[in-house]
Amino acid sequence: MFLYNSLSHLKEEFIPNEPGKVKLYTCGPTVYHYAHIGNLRTYIMEDILEKYLRYSGLDVLRVMNITDVGHLASDADTGEDKMLKGAQRENKTVMEIAKFYTDAFFDDCAKLNIKTPDVVQPATGCIDEFIRVIEKLLEDGYAYRAGENIYFDTSKLKKYYVFQDFKEEDLAVGVRDDVEADDNKRNKADFVLWFTKSKFENQALKWDSPWGVGYPGWHIECSCISMKYCGEKLDIHCGGIDNAFPHHTNEIAQSEAYLGHKWCNYWFHVHHLNDQSGKMSKSKGEFLTVSLLQQKGYDPLAYRLFCLQSHYRKTLVFSFDNLDNASQTYRKLIDRIAALNPDDPAEYDSEGAAALEAKFRAALDNDLNTSLAVTVLYDVLKADINDKTKLALIGQFDQVLCLDLLAKAAAARNSQAAAEQNAQGEDDPEISRLIEARQQARKEKNWAEADRIRDELAAMGITIIDTKDGVRWTRG
């Protein structure tokens, strides 16, 4: 298997530190608000990576943090704490906000068939680990105390900008020009390991430390949580491309300064999902969530397919027209699978299946080419093999793609049978009128009216079934 390594800017053969075992770390959400669908694109692709590693026979330990303290509005250690901002917005405590949005995040993941990691660790549960690592960084001269805060000294490193080829003098220029300066820093690229009361005195969550009452910086959290569960050597670290700098850059700096050796071999970064106005962001106010897609009548797994149709290292542009196309593709794919005979008595075609599985593996072995892997599904449907073999292969591939293809196809077969049975029964003009009105509303993208009509029909005991051949309905 070859993966693109953001650290080397090359596709590299993936070789784990320990044969047969993979230690995988993924940056989790800062739980101050709902995850938008751009955030969730990253988690979908990380989910595919984990599931393909398992499909390939590897024993995977996947760890994810939950950031419930320490992430400021700017990644350069300025602005309000995002958790505090969320609590003030909703007039709740920080921990109430954290619990609500953590649950909401995993609800969204479940809708998208994203597996929950083996270990999920909130940052507030590892304060002792943060303090212990910071103490050693101070002892070894990689950190300093200023203004009662503890900072990492980036000038102590041979190379700080590990993902990009910045010049050394950039250390004195600063991380960003649009944020307030921190006069406590020796170098503007230095970052906070521990805040005290000297900064953000209204912080809701505080702990005792050798340097005074305070709270951890964002960057130290992922390093310590990873080392706690994965040990001193990590195979793959995942995240969105926007985390490469400064967050992942800072993780490498502090982790390798603490350990004294290379920490992580492969860095897997998923690129942005943009809307038509640019990068999707919570700071814009209203943003797209999985729940909003559902309210508009979309199956969350159609959005998963939309993401799989593009490579994770390409910027993906979202529009409802694009999602409509993905939804139509998804429905047609399910209909084609539903047309296969699940009771096919033929023998499983091992030879034919092996060639198709090799194509599927080749696609994902080549830097997780999910678009090509989806194409192999169509190769299966067109292949000169029996239906029993086709269904077995589709089920096998769906262990990785997780589009619920067999279950949805079975439901479509049952719905079609029920609709055909209904078609032989009574013809109700009122139901026909409502169905026609709903179709017109959907054509005009008046989703609220379409949903209202569906609810009215449901109250009458009528279930609507959208198929490639039109709308069918069943009673009861």
C-alpha positions as CSV (number, residue, x, y, z in Angstrom):
1,M,0.0,0.0,0.0
2,F,1.3,3.5,-0.9
3,L,0.2,6.6,0.9
4,Y,1.0,10.2,0.2
5,N,3.1,11.5,3.2
6,S,2.7,15.2,3.8
7,L,6.0,15.2,5.6
8,S,8.0,14.1,2.5
9,H,5.6,15.3,-0.2
10,L,5.9,11.8,-1.7
11,K,3.9,8.7,-2.1
12,E,5.6,6.1,0.2
13,E,5.0,2.5,0.7
14,F,3.2,2.1,4.0
15,I,5.3,0.0,6.4
16,P,4.2,0.0,10.1
17,N,6.6,0.2,12.9
18,E,5.5,-3.2,14.2
19,P,4.6,-5.8,11.5
20,G,0.9,-6.5,11.3
21,K,-0.1,-3.6,13.6
22,V,-1.0,0.0,13.0
23,K,-1.2,2.8,15.5
24,L,-3.4,5.5,14.0
25,Y,-4.2,8.9,15.5
26,T,-6.9,11.3,14.3
27,C,-7.5,14.8,15.5
28,G,-10.9,14.9,16.9
29,P,-13.4,17.8,17.0
30,T,-13.4,20.9,19.2
31,V,-16.9,20.3,20.6
32,Y,-18.2,23.9,20.9
33,H,-20.6,23.6,17.9
34,Y,-22.0,21.1,15.4
35,A,-19.5,19.6,12.9
36,H,-20.2,21.0,9.4
37,I,-20.0,18.7,6.4
38,G,-16.6,19.9,5.5
39,N,-15.3,18.7,8.9
40,L,-17.0,15.4,8.3
41,R,-15.4,14.9,4.9
42,T,-12.1,14.5,6.8
43,Y,-13.6,11.9,9.2
44,I,-15.2,10.0,6.3
45,M,-11.8,9.7,4.6
46,E,-10.0,8.7,7.8
47,D,-12.7,6.1,8.3
48,I,-12.0,4.7,4.9
49,L,-8.3,4.5,5.7
50,E,-8.9,2.7,8.9
51,K,-11.4,0.2,7.4
52,Y,-9.1,-0.5,4.5
53,L,-6.2,-1.2,6.8
54,R,-8.4,-3.6,8.7
55,Y,-9.7,-5.1,5.4
56,S,-6.0,-5.7,4.5
57,G,-5.6,-7.8,7.6
58,L,-3.8,-5.3,9.8
59,D,-4.5,-4.9,13.5
60,V,-5.4,-1.2,13.9
61,L,-5.5,0.8,17.1
62,R,-7.2,4.1,16.4
63,V,-7.1,6.9,18.9
64,M,-9.0,10.2,18.8
65,N,-9.0,13.2,21.1
66,I,-12.0,15.4,22.0
67,T,-10.9,19.0,22.5
68,D,-13.0,20.4,25.3
69,V,-10.5,23.0,26.6
70,G,-7.6,25.1,25.3
71,H,-8.5,25.7,21.6
72,L,-8.5,29.4,21.1
73,A,-10.3,31.2,18.3
74,S,-7.0,31.7,16.5
75,D,-4.7,28.7,16.1
76,A,-1.9,31.1,17.0
77,D,-3.0,31.2,20.7
78,T,-5.1,34.4,20.5
79,G,-8.7,35.2,20.9
80,E,-11.3,33.5,23.1
81,D,-11.4,29.9,24.0
82,K,-13.8,28.3,21.6
83,M,-15.5,26.2,24.4
84,L,-16.1,29.3,26.5
85,K,-17.5,31.1,23.4
86,G,-19.9,28.2,22.8
87,A,-21.0,28.2,26.5
88,Q,-21.7,32.0,26.4
89,R,-23.6,31.6,23.1
90,E,-26.0,29.1,24.6
91,N,-26.0,30.2,28.3
92,K,-24.7,26.8,29.4
93,T,-21.7,25.5,31.2
94,V,-18.6,24.5,29.2
95,M,-19.0,20.8,30.2
96,E,-22.7,20.9,29.2
97,I,-21.7,22.3,25.8
98,A,-18.9,19.7,25.5
99,K,-21.3,16.8,26.3
100,F,-24.0,18.0,23.9
101,Y,-21.8,18.6,20.9
102,T,-19.7,15.4,21.5
103,D,-22.9,13.4,21.4
104,A,-24.1,15.4,18.3
105,F,-20.7,14.7,16.6
106,F,-21.0,10.9,17.1
107,D,-24.7,11.0,16.0
108,D,-23.5,12.5,12.7
109,C,-20.8,10.0,12.4
110,A,-23.3,7.1,12.9
111,K,-25.5,8.6,10.1
112,L,-22.4,8.6,7.8
113,N,-21.3,5.1,8.9
114,I,-18.1,6.4,10.4
115,K,-16.8,4.0,13.0
116,T,-16.2,5.3,16.5
117,P,-12.4,5.0,17.2
118,D,-11.1,2.4,19.6
119,V,-10.1,5.2,22.1
120,V,-11.9,8.5,22.4
121,Q,-10.2,10.7,25.0
122,P,-11.4,14.2,26.1
123,A,-8.5,16.6,26.7
124,T,-9.9,17.4,30.2
125,G,-9.1,13.8,31.3
126,C,-5.4,14.1,30.7
127,I,-4.3,17.1,32.6
128,D,-1.6,15.2,34.6
129,E,-0.1,13.9,31.3
130,F,0.1,17.5,29.9
131,I,1.8,18.7,33.0
132,R,4.4,15.9,33.1
133,V,5.4,16.4,29.4
134,I,5.6,20.2,29.9
135,E,7.8,19.8,32.9
136,K,10.3,17.7,30.9
137,L,10.3,20.2,28.0
138,L,11.2,22.9,30.6
139,E,13.9,20.8,32.1
140,D,15.4,20.0,28.7
141,G,15.4,23.7,27.6
142,Y,12.7,23.4,24.9
143,A,10.3,25.5,26.9
144,Y,10.4,28.7,28.9
145,R,8.2,30.6,31.3
146,A,7.1,34.2,30.4
147,G,4.2,36.3,31.7
148,E,3.3,33.3,33.9
149,N,2.6,31.2,30.7
150,I,4.7,28.3,29.5
151,Y,5.9,28.5,25.8
152,F,7.6,26.1,23.5
153,D,10.8,27.7,22.1
154,T,10.9,27.0,18.4
155,S,14.4,28.5,18.0
156,K,15.8,25.4,19.7
157,L,14.9,23.2,16.8
158,K,17.0,22.5,13.7
159,K,13.9,22.7,11.6
160,Y,10.5,23.9,12.7
161,Y,8.5,24.3,9.5
162,V,8.6,20.6,8.7
163,F,5.6,20.5,6.2
164,Q,6.7,23.6,4.2
165,D,10.0,25.1,3.2
166,F,10.0,28.3,5.1
167,K,13.2,30.2,5.7
168,E,14.6,30.3,9.2
169,E,14.0,34.1,9.4
170,D,10.3,33.4,9.2
171,L,10.6,32.4,12.8
172,A,10.8,36.1,13.6
173,V,8.0,37.1,11.3
174,G,5.2,35.3,13.1
175,V,2.6,32.7,12.4
176,R,-0.1,35.0,11.1
177,D,-0.2,38.8,10.5
178,D,-3.9,39.1,11.3
179,V,-3.8,38.3,15.0
180,E,-2.7,40.2,18.0
181,A,1.0,39.9,19.1
182,D,1.9,38.1,22.3
183,D,4.8,40.1,23.8
184,N,5.7,37.2,26.1
185,K,7.0,35.1,23.1
186,R,10.7,35.1,22.3
187,N,9.9,34.2,18.8
188,K,6.5,34.9,17.2
189,A,6.3,31.2,16.0
190,D,6.6,30.0,19.7
191,F,3.4,28.6,21.0
192,V,1.7,28.2,24.4
193,L,2.0,24.9,26.3
194,W,0.2,26.1,29.4
195,F,-1.9,29.3,30.1
196,T,-2.2,30.8,33.6
197,K,-4.4,33.5,35.1
198,S,-2.1,36.1,33.3
199,K,-4.1,35.4,30.2
200,F,-7.9,34.9,29.8
201,E,-8.8,35.2,33.4
202,N,-12.5,34.3,32.7
203,Q,-11.5,30.8,31.5
204,A,-14.1,28.4,32.9
205,L,-11.9,25.3,33.3
206,K,-8.7,25.7,35.4
207,W,-6.3,23.3,37.1
208,D,-3.5,23.5,39.6
209,S,0.0,23.2,38.0
210,P,3.6,23.9,39.1
211,W,3.3,27.3,37.3
212,G,0.0,28.4,38.8
213,V,-3.7,27.8,38.2
214,G,-4.4,27.5,34.5
215,Y,-5.2,25.2,31.5
216,P,-3.3,23.5,28.6
217,G,-2.7,24.9,25.2
218,W,-4.4,23.1,22.3
219,H,-1.3,21.7,20.7
220,I,0.0,19.8,23.7
221,E,-3.2,17.8,24.0
222,C,-2.9,15.7,20.9
223,S,0.8,14.8,21.5
224,C,0.1,13.6,25.0
225,I,-3.1,11.7,24.2
226,S,-1.3,10.0,21.3
227,M,1.7,9.0,23.4
228,K,-0.5,7.8,26.3
229,Y,-2.3,5.3,24.1
230,C,0.0,4.6,21.2
231,G,3.4,4.8,22.8
232,E,6.5,6.6,21.6
233,K,6.1,5.7,18.0
234,L,3.1,6.5,15.9
235,D,2.4,5.0,12.4
236,I,-0.1,7.4,10.9
237,H,-1.4,10.8,12.1
238,C,-4.5,12.1,10.3
239,G,-6.3,15.4,10.1
240,G,-7.6,18.2,7.8
241,I,-5.0,20.0,5.7
242,D,-5.7,23.2,7.6
243,N,-4.2,21.5,10.7
244,A,-0.9,20.8,9.1
245,F,0.3,24.3,10.2
246,P,0.5,25.3,12.9
247,H,-1.2,22.4,14.9
248,H,0.6,19.4,13.4
249,T,3.8,21.3,13.0
250,N,3.7,22.1,16.7
251,E,2.8,18.5,17.6
252,I,5.9,17.3,15.9
253,A,8.1,20.0,17.5
254,Q,7.0,19.2,21.1
255,S,6.7,15.4,20.7
256,E,10.1,14.9,19.2
257,A,11.7,17.4,21.7
258,Y,10.2,15.4,24.5
259,L,11.0,11.9,23.1
260,G,14.4,12.6,21.5
261,H,13.6,10.7,18.3
262,K,11.2,10.7,15.3
263,W,7.6,10.4,16.5
264,C,5.3,9.7,13.5
265,N,6.2,8.2,10.1
266,Y,3.2,9.1,8.0
267,W,1.0,12.2,7.9
268,F,-2.4,11.9,6.1
269,H,-4.1,15.2,5.4
270,V,-7.6,15.5,3.8
271,H,-8.1,18.7,1.7
272,H,-10.9,21.2,2.1
273,L,-14.6,21.0,1.2
274,N,-15.4,24.3,-0.3
275,D,-18.8,25.8,-1.0
276,Q,-19.2,28.2,-3.9
277,S,-18.0,31.1,-1.7
278,G,-14.8,29.4,-0.5
279,K,-13.7,27.2,2.4
280,M,-16.6,26.0,4.6
281,S,-16.2,27.5,8.0
282,K,-18.2,27.9,11.3
283,S,-17.1,31.5,11.5
284,K,-19.3,32.4,8.6
285,G,-22.4,32.0,10.8
286,E,-24.8,29.5,9.2
287,F,-23.2,26.3,7.9
288,L,-24.2,23.0,6.5
289,T,-24.7,20.0,8.8
290,V,-25.8,16.4,8.3
291,S,-29.1,17.2,10.0
292,L,-29.7,20.0,7.5
293,L,-29.1,17.7,4.6
294,Q,-31.6,15.2,6.1
295,Q,-34.1,18.0,6.5
296,K,-33.8,18.7,2.8
297,G,-34.5,15.1,2.0
298,Y,-31.0,13.7,1.4
299,D,-29.7,10.4,2.6
300,P,-26.5,11.0,4.6
301,L,-24.9,8.1,2.8
302,A,-25.4,10.0,-0.5
303,Y,-23.1,12.6,1.0
304,R,-20.6,9.9,1.9
305,L,-20.7,8.7,-1.7
306,F,-20.2,12.3,-2.9
307,C,-17.0,12.4,-0.9
308,L,-15.8,9.0,-2.1
309,Q,-16.2,10.1,-5.7
310,S,-13.3,12.5,-5.3
311,H,-9.7,11.9,-4.1
312,Y,-9.0,13.0,-0.5
313,R,-6.1,15.2,-1.6
314,K,-8.2,17.2,-4.0
315,T,-10.3,20.2,-2.9
316,L,-14.0,19.2,-3.3
317,V,-16.6,21.8,-4.2
318,F,-20.0,21.4,-2.6
319,S,-23.3,22.5,-4.2
320,F,-26.8,21.1,-3.9
321,D,-26.7,20.4,-7.6
322,N,-23.5,18.2,-7.1
323,L,-25.2,16.5,-4.1
324,D,-28.3,15.9,-6.3
325,N,-26.1,14.2,-8.8
326,A,-24.5,12.0,-6.1
327,S,-28.0,11.1,-4.7
328,Q,-29.1,10.1,-8.1
329,T,-26.0,8.0,-8.6
330,Y,-26.5,6.4,-5.3
331,R,-30.2,5.5,-6.0
332,K,-29.3,4.1,-9.4
333,L,-26.5,2.0,-7.9
334,I,-28.8,0.6,-5.3
335,D,-31.5,-0.2,-8.0
336,R,-28.9,-2.1,-10.1
337,I,-27.9,-4.1,-7.1
338,A,-31.5,-4.7,-6.2
339,A,-32.0,-6.2,-9.6
340,L,-29.6,-9.0,-8.8
341,N,-31.0,-12.3,-7.7
342,P,-30.2,-12.9,-4.0
343,D,-31.4,-16.5,-4.3
344,D,-29.1,-17.3,-7.2
345,P,-28.2,-21.0,-6.8
346,A,-25.0,-20.8,-8.8
347,E,-21.6,-21.6,-7.3
348,Y,-19.4,-18.8,-6.1
349,D,-17.0,-17.9,-9.0
350,S,-13.7,-17.7,-7.1
351,E,-11.6,-17.0,-10.2
352,G,-13.8,-14.2,-11.5
353,A,-14.1,-12.7,-8.0
354,A,-10.3,-12.7,-7.5
355,A,-9.6,-10.5,-10.5
356,L,-12.2,-8.0,-9.4
357,E,-11.0,-7.9,-5.8
358,A,-7.5,-7.3,-7.1
359,K,-8.7,-4.2,-8.9
360,F,-10.4,-3.0,-5.8
361,R,-7.3,-3.5,-3.7
362,A,-5.1,-1.8,-6.4
363,A,-7.3,1.3,-6.3
364,L,-7.1,1.7,-2.5
365,D,-3.4,0.6,-2.4
366,N,-2.7,3.6,-4.6
367,D,-3.0,6.4,-2.1
368,L,-6.6,5.4,-1.2
369,N,-8.2,6.1,-4.6
370,T,-11.8,5.8,-3.5
371,S,-13.1,7.1,-6.8
372,L,-11.6,4.2,-8.6
373,A,-12.7,1.8,-5.9
374,V,-16.3,2.9,-6.5
375,T,-15.8,2.4,-10.2
376,V,-14.9,-1.2,-9.4
377,L,-18.4,-1.7,-8.1
378,Y,-19.7,-1.0,-11.6
379,D,-17.1,-3.4,-13.0
380,V,-18.6,-6.0,-10.7
381,L,-22.2,-5.3,-11.9
382,K,-21.0,-5.5,-15.6
383,A,-18.8,-8.5,-15.1
384,D,-19.5,-11.9,-16.7
385,I,-20.1,-13.6,-13.3
386,N,-23.2,-14.9,-11.6
387,D,-25.4,-12.8,-9.3
388,K,-24.3,-14.7,-6.2
389,T,-20.7,-13.8,-6.8
390,K,-21.6,-10.2,-7.6
391,L,-23.5,-9.8,-4.3
392,A,-20.8,-11.4,-2.3
393,L,-18.2,-9.0,-3.8
394,I,-20.3,-6.0,-3.3
395,G,-20.8,-7.0,0.4
396,Q,-17.1,-7.5,0.7
397,F,-16.2,-4.1,-0.8
398,D,-18.8,-2.4,1.3
399,Q,-16.9,-3.4,4.4
400,V,-14.6,-0.5,3.4
401,L,-17.0,1.8,1.5
402,C,-19.8,1.4,4.0
403,L,-22.6,2.6,1.8
404,D,-25.1,0.0,3.1
405,L,-25.5,-1.3,-0.4
406,L,-26.9,-4.7,0.3
407,A,-29.3,-3.6,3.0
408,K,-30.6,-0.7,0.8
409,A,-30.9,-3.0,-2.2
410,A,-32.9,-5.5,-0.1
411,A,-35.2,-2.7,1.1
412,A,-35.6,-1.5,-2.4
413,R,-36.6,-5.0,-3.6
414,N,-39.1,-5.3,-0.8
415,S,-40.5,-1.8,-1.5
416,Q,-40.8,-2.6,-5.2
417,A,-42.7,-5.8,-4.4
418,A,-45.0,-4.0,-2.1
419,A,-45.6,-1.2,-4.6
420,E,-46.4,-3.7,-7.4
421,Q,-48.8,-5.4,-5.1
422,N,-50.4,-2.0,-4.3
423,A,-50.6,-1.1,-8.0
424,Q,-53.0,-4.0,-8.4
425,G,-55.3,-2.6,-5.7
426,E,-57.3,0.6,-5.3
427,D,-56.6,3.8,-7.1
428,D,-57.0,6.8,-4.8
429,P,-57.3,10.2,-6.6
430,E,-56.5,12.2,-3.4
431,I,-53.3,10.3,-2.9
432,S,-52.4,10.8,-6.5
433,R,-53.0,14.5,-6.2
434,L,-50.8,14.8,-3.1
435,I,-48.0,12.8,-4.7
436,E,-48.1,15.0,-7.8
437,A,-48.0,18.1,-5.7
438,R,-45.0,16.7,-3.8
439,Q,-43.2,15.9,-7.0
440,Q,-43.8,19.5,-8.2
441,A,-42.4,20.9,-4.9
442,R,-39.3,18.7,-5.2
443,K,-38.8,19.8,-8.8
444,E,-38.9,23.5,-7.6
445,K,-36.5,22.5,-4.7
446,N,-39.2,23.6,-2.2
447,W,-38.1,21.0,0.3
448,A,-40.3,22.3,3.2
449,E,-43.5,21.8,1.1
450,A,-42.3,18.4,-0.1
451,D,-41.7,17.3,3.5
452,R,-45.1,18.7,4.6
453,I,-46.9,16.7,1.9
454,R,-44.9,13.5,2.9
455,D,-46.0,14.1,6.5
456,E,-49.6,14.6,5.4
457,L,-49.5,11.3,3.5
458,A,-47.8,9.5,6.4
459,A,-50.7,10.7,8.7
460,M,-53.0,9.0,6.2
461,G,-51.0,5.8,6.6
462,I,-49.3,6.2,3.2
463,T,-45.6,5.5,2.7
464,I,-43.9,7.1,-0.3
465,I,-41.3,5.2,-2.2
466,D,-39.1,7.1,-4.7
467,T,-37.8,4.8,-7.4
468,K,-36.0,5.3,-10.8
469,D,-39.3,4.7,-12.5
470,G,-41.2,7.3,-10.4
471,V,-43.1,7.4,-7.1
472,R,-44.9,4.4,-5.7
473,W,-46.8,4.2,-2.4
474,T,-47.9,1.6,0.1
475,R,-50.7,1.7,2.6
476,G,-50.2,0.7,6.3
